[in-house]
């Protein structure tokens, strides 16, 4: 990560962390931008600026980081509603729809996002896109059984589907599933593609996060922008 990009990520993360209020239940995202927000939340707790918060993590790695920083954690069964989630994204379009899952936590991220009253996405300006799929492949999480049939299904939809690997073997999510990074190029109709993927047996989750972001905080050379989804 270059120094300017890291600075932008920190600016966006710090700005999102300022939205957290005492007494909230918050969702903590996964990735290089979310970590700055997590550190800022922890710093506010240490100084007493924040009190009585609980957090739920979108990945085991995030949970370990949050616990190490002294952030109190909510039980995994989510007995309380989440007030505010701060998370990153791989790609953001003009409608504030997202591609997520580059860090491999897309299933838990989507569960937390859908359980949250407000979802604040933090990105550097390089994540903005004229159309989803322009810059990033779409992660699709599938169960191991029959995963090659899912790859053929995705290829039938126009993607080049590549299983994610690590250390010479298949990458495994926190749930033990496989990710197929599916390069569609610019996606003409993200809503239609989401319906196709949602209806496929064996597909556990996909990285299209449509109409979930309430806010997107963008940091870049031109300063900070706070974009908000228009209420329908």
Residue frames as qw, qx, qy, qz and C-alpha x, y, z in Angstrom:
[[0.000, 0.889, 0.459, 0.000, 0.00, 0.00, 0.00],
 [0.410, 0.455, -0.027, 0.790, 1.49, 3.34, -1.04],
 [0.227, -0.221, -0.480, 0.818, 1.82, 6.10, 1.55],
 [0.273, -0.026, -0.097, -0.957, -0.78, 8.42, -0.05],
 [0.600, -0.229, -0.626, -0.443, -3.35, 5.61, -0.35],
 [0.505, -0.275, -0.718, 0.393, -2.74, 4.54, 3.25],
 [0.046, -0.109, -0.289, 0.950, -3.24, 8.15, 4.34],
 [0.446, -0.115, -0.330, -0.824, -6.55, 8.35, 2.46],
 [0.614, -0.259, -0.738, -0.108, -7.72, 5.07, 3.98],
 [0.354, -0.236, -0.611, 0.668, -6.91, 6.36, 7.45],
 [0.156, 0.015, 0.042, -0.987, -8.76, 9.62, 6.82],
 [0.576, -0.184, -0.500, -0.620, -11.88, 7.76, 5.67],
 [0.605, -0.247, -0.740, 0.160, -11.70, 5.30, 8.56],
 [0.217, -0.146, -0.477, 0.839, -11.23, 8.04, 11.15],
 [0.322, -0.076, -0.132, -0.934, -14.17, 10.00, 9.74],
 [0.649, -0.243, -0.614, -0.378, -16.45, 6.94, 9.93],
 [0.513, -0.202, -0.703, 0.449, -15.33, 6.19, 13.48],
 [0.019, -0.027, 0.270, -0.962, -16.47, 9.67, 14.50],
 [0.542, -0.221, -0.374, -0.720, -20.06, 8.57, 13.75],
 [0.589, -0.226, -0.764, 0.135, -19.98, 5.97, 16.52],
 [0.346, -0.614, 0.138, -0.696, -21.84, 7.08, 19.65],
 [0.109, -0.231, 0.840, -0.479, -21.74, 5.75, 23.20],
 [0.602, 0.124, 0.577, -0.538, -24.19, 2.92, 23.81],
 [0.673, 0.456, -0.315, -0.490, -24.17, 1.72, 20.19],
 [0.813, -0.050, 0.563, 0.136, -23.85, -1.81, 18.86],
 [0.295, 0.767, -0.364, -0.439, -21.50, -1.54, 15.90],
 [0.947, 0.238, 0.185, 0.113, -20.41, -3.81, 13.07],
 [0.254, -0.745, 0.483, 0.384, -16.69, -3.93, 12.33],
 [0.802, 0.561, -0.091, -0.186, -15.70, -4.65, 8.75],
 [0.839, -0.189, 0.360, 0.360, -12.81, -6.51, 7.22],
 [0.639, 0.620, 0.171, 0.421, -9.99, -5.03, 5.17],
 [0.571, 0.061, -0.125, 0.809, -7.28, -2.43, 5.01],
 [0.087, -0.492, -0.071, -0.863, -9.56, 0.61, 5.34],
 [0.677, -0.581, -0.338, -0.301, -11.83, -0.79, 8.05],
 [0.746, -0.205, -0.401, 0.490, -8.82, -1.44, 10.29],
 [0.211, 0.265, -0.161, 0.927, -8.21, 2.29, 10.60],
 [0.497, -0.502, -0.178, -0.684, -11.79, 2.80, 11.81],
 [0.835, -0.364, -0.409, 0.046, -11.38, -0.04, 14.31],
 [0.584, 0.003, -0.337, 0.738, -8.20, 1.48, 15.69],
 [0.062, -0.375, 0.034, -0.924, -9.88, 4.87, 16.02],
 [0.687, -0.498, -0.309, -0.430, -12.88, 3.37, 17.83],
 [0.808, -0.252, -0.404, 0.347, -10.47, 1.63, 20.23],
 [0.364, 0.181, -0.226, 0.885, -8.60, 4.89, 20.83],
 [0.341, -0.476, -0.105, -0.804, -11.85, 6.69, 21.65],
 [0.807, -0.436, -0.380, -0.118, -12.71, 3.95, 24.13],
 [0.697, -0.073, -0.375, 0.607, -9.34, 4.27, 25.84],
 [0.143, 0.233, -0.144, 0.951, -9.73, 8.03, 26.29],
 [0.071, 0.423, 0.719, -0.546, -13.31, 7.71, 27.56],
 [0.253, 0.218, -0.252, -0.908, -14.74, 9.56, 24.56],
 [0.662, -0.057, -0.554, -0.502, -16.79, 6.40, 23.88],
 [0.288, -0.213, 0.797, -0.487, -18.50, 4.23, 26.46],
 [0.593, 0.179, 0.663, -0.420, -20.75, 1.18, 26.61],
 [0.608, 0.467, -0.384, -0.515, -20.37, 0.00, 23.03],
 [0.748, -0.086, 0.657, 0.025, -20.48, -3.57, 21.77],
 [0.312, 0.580, -0.523, -0.541, -19.15, -4.78, 18.44],
 [0.883, 0.155, 0.439, -0.055, -19.75, -7.66, 16.05],
 [0.166, -0.569, 0.605, 0.532, -16.99, -8.60, 13.61],
 [0.767, 0.483, -0.093, -0.411, -17.36, -9.60, 9.97],
 [0.775, 0.369, -0.505, 0.091, -14.42, -12.02, 10.14],
 [0.851, -0.418, -0.196, 0.250, -12.35, -13.95, 12.63],
 [0.581, 0.194, -0.090, 0.785, -9.35, -11.75, 11.79],
 [0.116, -0.616, -0.057, -0.777, -11.31, -8.61, 12.57],
 [0.730, -0.615, -0.211, -0.209, -12.61, -10.11, 15.81],
 [0.820, -0.191, -0.193, 0.504, -9.08, -10.98, 16.94],
 [0.336, 0.364, -0.035, 0.868, -7.90, -7.45, 16.17],
 [0.363, -0.658, -0.154, -0.641, -10.85, -5.85, 17.96],
 [0.818, -0.527, -0.229, 0.033, -10.41, -8.00, 21.08],
 [0.720, -0.005, -0.154, 0.677, -6.68, -7.24, 21.16],
 [0.132, 0.418, 0.014, 0.899, -7.52, -3.52, 21.06],
 [0.022, -0.166, -0.677, 0.716, -9.95, -3.87, 23.96],
 [0.450, -0.052, -0.240, -0.859, -13.23, -3.48, 22.09],
 [0.486, 0.030, 0.763, -0.425, -16.05, -5.43, 23.82],
 [0.215, 0.085, -0.787, -0.572, -17.63, -7.97, 21.49],
 [0.726, 0.019, 0.140, -0.673, -21.24, -9.06, 21.03],
 [0.636, -0.051, 0.770, -0.030, -22.10, -12.77, 20.88],
 [0.074, -0.148, 0.748, 0.643, -22.00, -14.29, 17.40],
 [0.105, 0.491, 0.858, 0.107, -25.74, -15.03, 17.44],
 [0.019, 0.257, 0.165, 0.952, -26.37, -11.24, 17.38],
 [0.164, -0.539, -0.786, 0.254, -28.90, -10.93, 20.21],
 [0.016, 0.745, 0.246, -0.620, -29.16, -7.18, 19.59],
 [0.557, 0.777, 0.255, 0.144, -29.75, -5.07, 16.51],
 [0.603, -0.090, 0.109, 0.785, -26.71, -3.37, 15.01],
 [0.059, 0.863, 0.228, -0.447, -26.91, 0.42, 15.01],
 [0.303, 0.879, -0.290, -0.227, -24.01, 1.20, 12.68],
 [0.900, -0.032, 0.298, 0.318, -21.59, -0.87, 10.62],
 [0.100, 0.861, -0.378, -0.327, -18.33, 0.46, 9.22],
 [0.834, 0.042, 0.501, 0.228, -16.86, -1.56, 6.37],
 [0.092, -0.508, 0.495, 0.698, -14.81, -1.18, 3.22],
 [0.779, 0.515, 0.287, -0.211, -15.49, -2.06, -0.42],
 [0.620, -0.091, 0.524, 0.576, -13.50, -3.10, -3.46],
 [0.117, 0.215, 0.501, 0.830, -15.56, -1.07, -5.92],
 [0.125, 0.582, 0.546, -0.590, -18.28, 1.58, -5.56],
 [0.251, 0.425, 0.573, 0.654, -20.48, 2.87, -8.39],
 [0.063, -0.261, -0.024, -0.963, -22.45, 6.11, -8.70],
 [0.632, -0.453, -0.375, -0.505, -25.57, 4.47, -7.18],
 [0.311, -0.569, 0.618, -0.444, -23.47, 3.51, -4.11],
 [0.989, -0.017, -0.004, -0.144, -23.77, -0.16, -4.98],
 [0.273, -0.735, 0.621, 0.012, -20.71, -2.21, -4.15],
 [0.866, 0.180, -0.464, 0.055, -18.47, -5.12, -4.96],
 [0.421, -0.684, 0.516, -0.298, -17.09, -6.60, -1.75],
 [0.985, -0.088, 0.128, -0.071, -15.30, -9.78, -0.80],
 [0.538, 0.682, -0.448, 0.211, -11.71, -9.14, -1.78],
 [0.149, -0.549, 0.697, -0.436, -10.78, -9.99, 1.80],
 [0.374, 0.013, -0.924, -0.071, -12.80, -13.21, 1.72],
 [0.044, 0.192, 0.754, -0.627, -15.42, -12.23, 4.34],
 [0.262, -0.126, -0.388, -0.875, -18.36, -11.54, 2.02],
 [0.473, -0.421, -0.748, -0.198, -20.87, -13.89, 3.67],
 [0.404, -0.510, -0.529, 0.544, -20.41, -12.52, 7.19],
 [0.099, -0.135, 0.059, 0.984, -20.16, -9.00, 5.78],
 [0.310, -0.274, -0.539, -0.734, -23.51, -9.36, 4.07],
 [0.486, -0.509, -0.706, 0.083, -25.17, -10.85, 7.15],
 [0.333, -0.430, -0.342, 0.767, -23.94, -7.94, 9.27],
 [0.010, -0.004, -0.268, -0.963, -24.87, -5.36, 6.63],
 [0.379, -0.385, -0.642, -0.544, -28.42, -6.66, 6.33],
 [0.523, -0.549, -0.614, 0.221, -28.78, -6.66, 10.14],
 [0.354, -0.230, -0.187, 0.887, -27.63, -3.02, 10.48],
 [0.147, 0.840, 0.421, -0.309, -29.68, 0.15, 10.64],
 [0.247, 0.936, -0.181, -0.177, -26.92, 2.12, 8.94],
 [0.884, 0.018, 0.233, 0.405, -24.01, 0.94, 6.80],
 [0.040, 0.944, -0.226, -0.237, -21.09, 3.31, 6.36],
 [0.901, 0.250, 0.127, 0.331, -18.59, 2.33, 3.67],
 [0.237, -0.869, 0.271, 0.339, -15.06, 3.75, 3.81],
 [0.834, 0.330, 0.269, 0.352, -12.87, 3.84, 0.70],
 [0.268, -0.483, 0.279, 0.786, -10.07, 5.70, -0.96],
 [0.460, 0.609, -0.045, -0.645, -10.97, 7.46, -4.21],
 [0.140, 0.377, -0.828, -0.391, -9.39, 4.70, -6.28],
 [0.229, 0.182, 0.946, -0.141, -12.32, 2.41, -5.41],
 [0.462, 0.551, 0.241, -0.652, -14.84, 4.56, -7.28],
 [0.322, 0.017, 0.836, 0.443, -16.02, 3.04, -10.56],
 [0.373, 0.145, -0.270, -0.876, -18.24, 4.01, -13.49],
 [0.847, -0.031, -0.265, -0.460, -19.72, 0.49, -13.44],
 [0.690, -0.450, 0.545, -0.152, -19.24, -2.44, -11.09],
 [0.912, 0.135, 0.354, 0.158, -16.89, -5.05, -12.50],
 [0.454, 0.871, -0.157, 0.101, -14.77, -2.52, -14.35],
 [0.090, 0.754, -0.590, 0.273, -11.81, -2.85, -12.01],
 [0.328, -0.341, 0.813, -0.339, -12.47, -5.89, -9.81],
 [0.387, -0.094, -0.876, -0.271, -13.65, -9.47, -10.26],
 [0.649, -0.406, 0.006, -0.643, -16.82, -10.44, -8.42],
 [0.018, -0.249, 0.926, -0.283, -16.13, -12.87, -5.54],
 [0.779, -0.163, -0.274, -0.539, -18.65, -15.73, -5.38],
 [0.255, -0.374, 0.821, -0.348, -18.54, -17.99, -2.32],
 [0.802, 0.053, -0.415, -0.427, -19.56, -21.59, -3.03],
 [0.808, -0.394, 0.411, -0.149, -19.59, -24.83, -1.07],
 [0.189, -0.502, 0.788, 0.301, -16.87, -27.31, -1.94],
 [0.540, 0.235, 0.808, 0.020, -19.26, -29.99, -3.21],
 [0.501, 0.641, 0.541, 0.214, -19.68, -29.49, -6.93],
 [0.141, -0.776, 0.011, 0.614, -17.69, -26.26, -7.02],
 [0.247, -0.168, 0.626, 0.720, -16.49, -26.85, -10.57],
 [0.134, 0.588, 0.750, 0.272, -20.13, -26.93, -11.70],
 [0.094, -0.885, -0.285, 0.356, -20.51, -23.48, -10.14],
 [0.267, -0.499, 0.398, 0.722, -17.49, -22.30, -12.10],
 [0.205, 0.222, 0.769, 0.564, -19.13, -23.55, -15.31],
 [0.008, 0.793, 0.607, -0.059, -22.38, -21.81, -14.32],
 [0.173, -0.807, -0.008, 0.564, -20.54, -18.52, -13.83],
 [0.255, -0.248, 0.609, 0.709, -18.75, -18.94, -17.14],
 [0.166, 0.500, 0.789, 0.317, -22.15, -19.48, -18.76],
 [0.050, -0.898, -0.373, 0.228, -23.14, -16.08, -17.41],
 [0.442, 0.848, -0.024, 0.291, -20.14, -14.53, -19.13],
 [0.392, -0.855, 0.339, -0.031, -17.46, -14.60, -16.42],
 [0.630, 0.388, -0.627, 0.245, -13.96, -15.96, -16.28],
 [0.731, -0.619, 0.053, -0.280, -14.18, -17.80, -12.93],
 [0.520, 0.453, -0.629, 0.358, -10.93, -18.51, -11.10],
 [0.755, -0.547, -0.353, 0.072, -10.76, -20.32, -7.76],
 [0.109, -0.884, 0.340, -0.301, -8.96, -18.22, -5.17],
 [0.886, -0.002, -0.375, 0.273, -5.82, -19.90, -3.86],
 [0.258, -0.866, 0.351, -0.245, -3.41, -19.42, -1.00],
 [0.415, -0.557, 0.719, -0.037, -0.16, -21.24, -0.32],
 [0.128, 0.251, -0.891, -0.355, -0.67, -23.52, -3.29],
 [0.018, 0.335, 0.940, -0.067, -4.14, -24.69, -2.21],
 [0.134, -0.657, -0.533, -0.515, -7.69, -23.47, -2.38],
 [0.056, -0.255, 0.358, -0.897, -8.47, -20.46, -0.20],
 [0.330, -0.478, -0.814, 0.022, -11.04, -21.23, 2.50],
 [0.236, -0.638, -0.042, -0.731, -13.41, -18.70, 4.02],
 [0.246, -0.329, 0.652, -0.637, -14.15, -18.58, 7.74],
 [0.810, 0.038, 0.261, -0.524, -17.05, -20.94, 6.94],
 [0.577, -0.200, 0.769, 0.192, -14.78, -23.38, 5.09],
 [0.671, 0.640, 0.360, -0.099, -16.14, -22.49, 1.65],
 [0.581, 0.035, 0.410, 0.702, -14.37, -21.70, -1.63],
 [0.192, 0.778, 0.092, -0.591, -14.30, -18.37, -3.47],
 [0.602, 0.382, 0.508, 0.484, -14.52, -18.15, -7.25],
 [0.063, -0.601, 0.052, 0.795, -13.22, -14.75, -8.36],
 [0.503, 0.530, 0.659, 0.178, -15.43, -14.09, -11.37],
 [0.138, -0.387, 0.213, 0.886, -14.28, -11.51, -13.87],
 [0.426, 0.658, 0.619, -0.048, -17.32, -10.27, -15.80],
 [0.253, 0.247, 0.240, 0.904, -15.91, -6.95, -16.90],
 [0.247, -0.014, 0.175, -0.953, -18.32, -4.01, -16.54],
 [0.118, 0.323, 0.930, -0.128, -21.62, -5.56, -15.43],
 [0.109, -0.312, -0.459, -0.825, -24.55, -4.31, -17.53],
 [0.599, -0.501, -0.216, -0.586, -27.31, -5.18, -15.04],
 [0.099, 0.327, -0.802, 0.490, -26.13, -5.82, -11.49],
 [0.610, -0.077, 0.413, -0.671, -29.64, -6.45, -10.18],
 [0.882, 0.243, -0.220, -0.339, -30.30, -9.16, -12.77],
 [0.543, 0.390, -0.708, 0.226, -26.96, -10.83, -12.07],
 [0.211, -0.296, 0.681, -0.635, -27.66, -10.77, -8.32],
 [0.804, 0.033, 0.180, -0.566, -30.97, -12.56, -8.89],
 [0.812, 0.345, -0.461, -0.097, -29.24, -15.22, -11.00],
 [0.331, 0.380, -0.748, 0.432, -26.62, -15.84, -8.32],
 [0.425, -0.228, 0.524, -0.702, -29.11, -15.77, -5.42],
 [0.860, 0.094, 0.050, -0.499, -31.13, -18.51, -7.10],
 [0.664, 0.419, -0.619, -0.012, -28.25, -20.92, -7.66],
 [0.894, -0.445, 0.026, -0.054, -27.93, -23.88, -5.27],
 [0.861, -0.012, -0.044, 0.506, -24.39, -24.13, -3.97],
 [0.254, 0.538, -0.079, 0.800, -23.73, -20.40, -4.15],
 [0.442, -0.492, -0.590, 0.464, -23.53, -19.31, -0.51],
 [0.071, -0.861, -0.162, 0.477, -22.95, -15.61, -1.11],
 [0.601, 0.486, 0.240, 0.587, -21.75, -13.19, -3.75],
 [0.419, -0.277, -0.153, 0.851, -19.99, -9.85, -3.58],
 [0.042, -0.486, -0.365, -0.793, -22.74, -7.69, -5.09],
 [0.165, -0.454, -0.615, 0.623, -23.95, -5.50, -2.22],
 [0.003, 0.435, 0.473, 0.766, -26.90, -3.65, -3.71],
 [0.373, -0.662, -0.201, -0.619, -28.82, -0.94, -1.83],
 [0.747, -0.428, -0.431, 0.269, -27.05, -1.81, 1.43],
 [0.455, -0.027, -0.189, 0.870, -24.76, 1.22, 1.84],
 [0.074, -0.890, -0.433, 0.120, -26.41, 4.21, 3.48],
 [0.061, -0.954, 0.216, 0.198, -23.21, 6.30, 3.38],
 [0.865, 0.224, 0.012, 0.449, -19.91, 6.15, 1.51],
 [0.264, -0.912, 0.172, 0.264, -16.99, 8.15, 2.86],
 [0.810, 0.453, 0.071, 0.366, -14.36, 8.74, 0.18],
 [0.353, -0.828, 0.203, 0.385, -10.90, 10.17, 0.84],
 [0.773, 0.387, 0.253, 0.434, -8.55, 11.25, -1.93],
 [0.463, 0.076, 0.060, 0.881, -6.34, 13.98, -3.34],
 [0.111, -0.521, -0.292, -0.794, -9.37, 16.30, -3.53],
 [0.285, -0.302, 0.468, -0.780, -10.19, 15.85, 0.14],
 [0.149, 0.147, 0.936, -0.283, -13.01, 14.04, 1.89],
 [0.459, -0.114, -0.367, -0.801, -16.48, 13.38, 0.49],
 [0.285, 0.105, 0.848, -0.435, -19.43, 11.98, 2.40],
 [0.373, -0.030, -0.601, -0.706, -21.92, 10.50, -0.06],
 [0.408, 0.088, 0.709, -0.568, -25.38, 9.47, 1.10],
 [0.066, 0.267, 0.893, 0.357, -27.91, 7.19, -0.53],
 [0.353, -0.129, -0.107, -0.920, -31.06, 8.99, -1.55],
 [0.347, 0.154, 0.815, -0.437, -34.10, 7.71, 0.31],
 [0.091, -0.196, -0.774, -0.595, -36.70, 6.20, -1.97]]
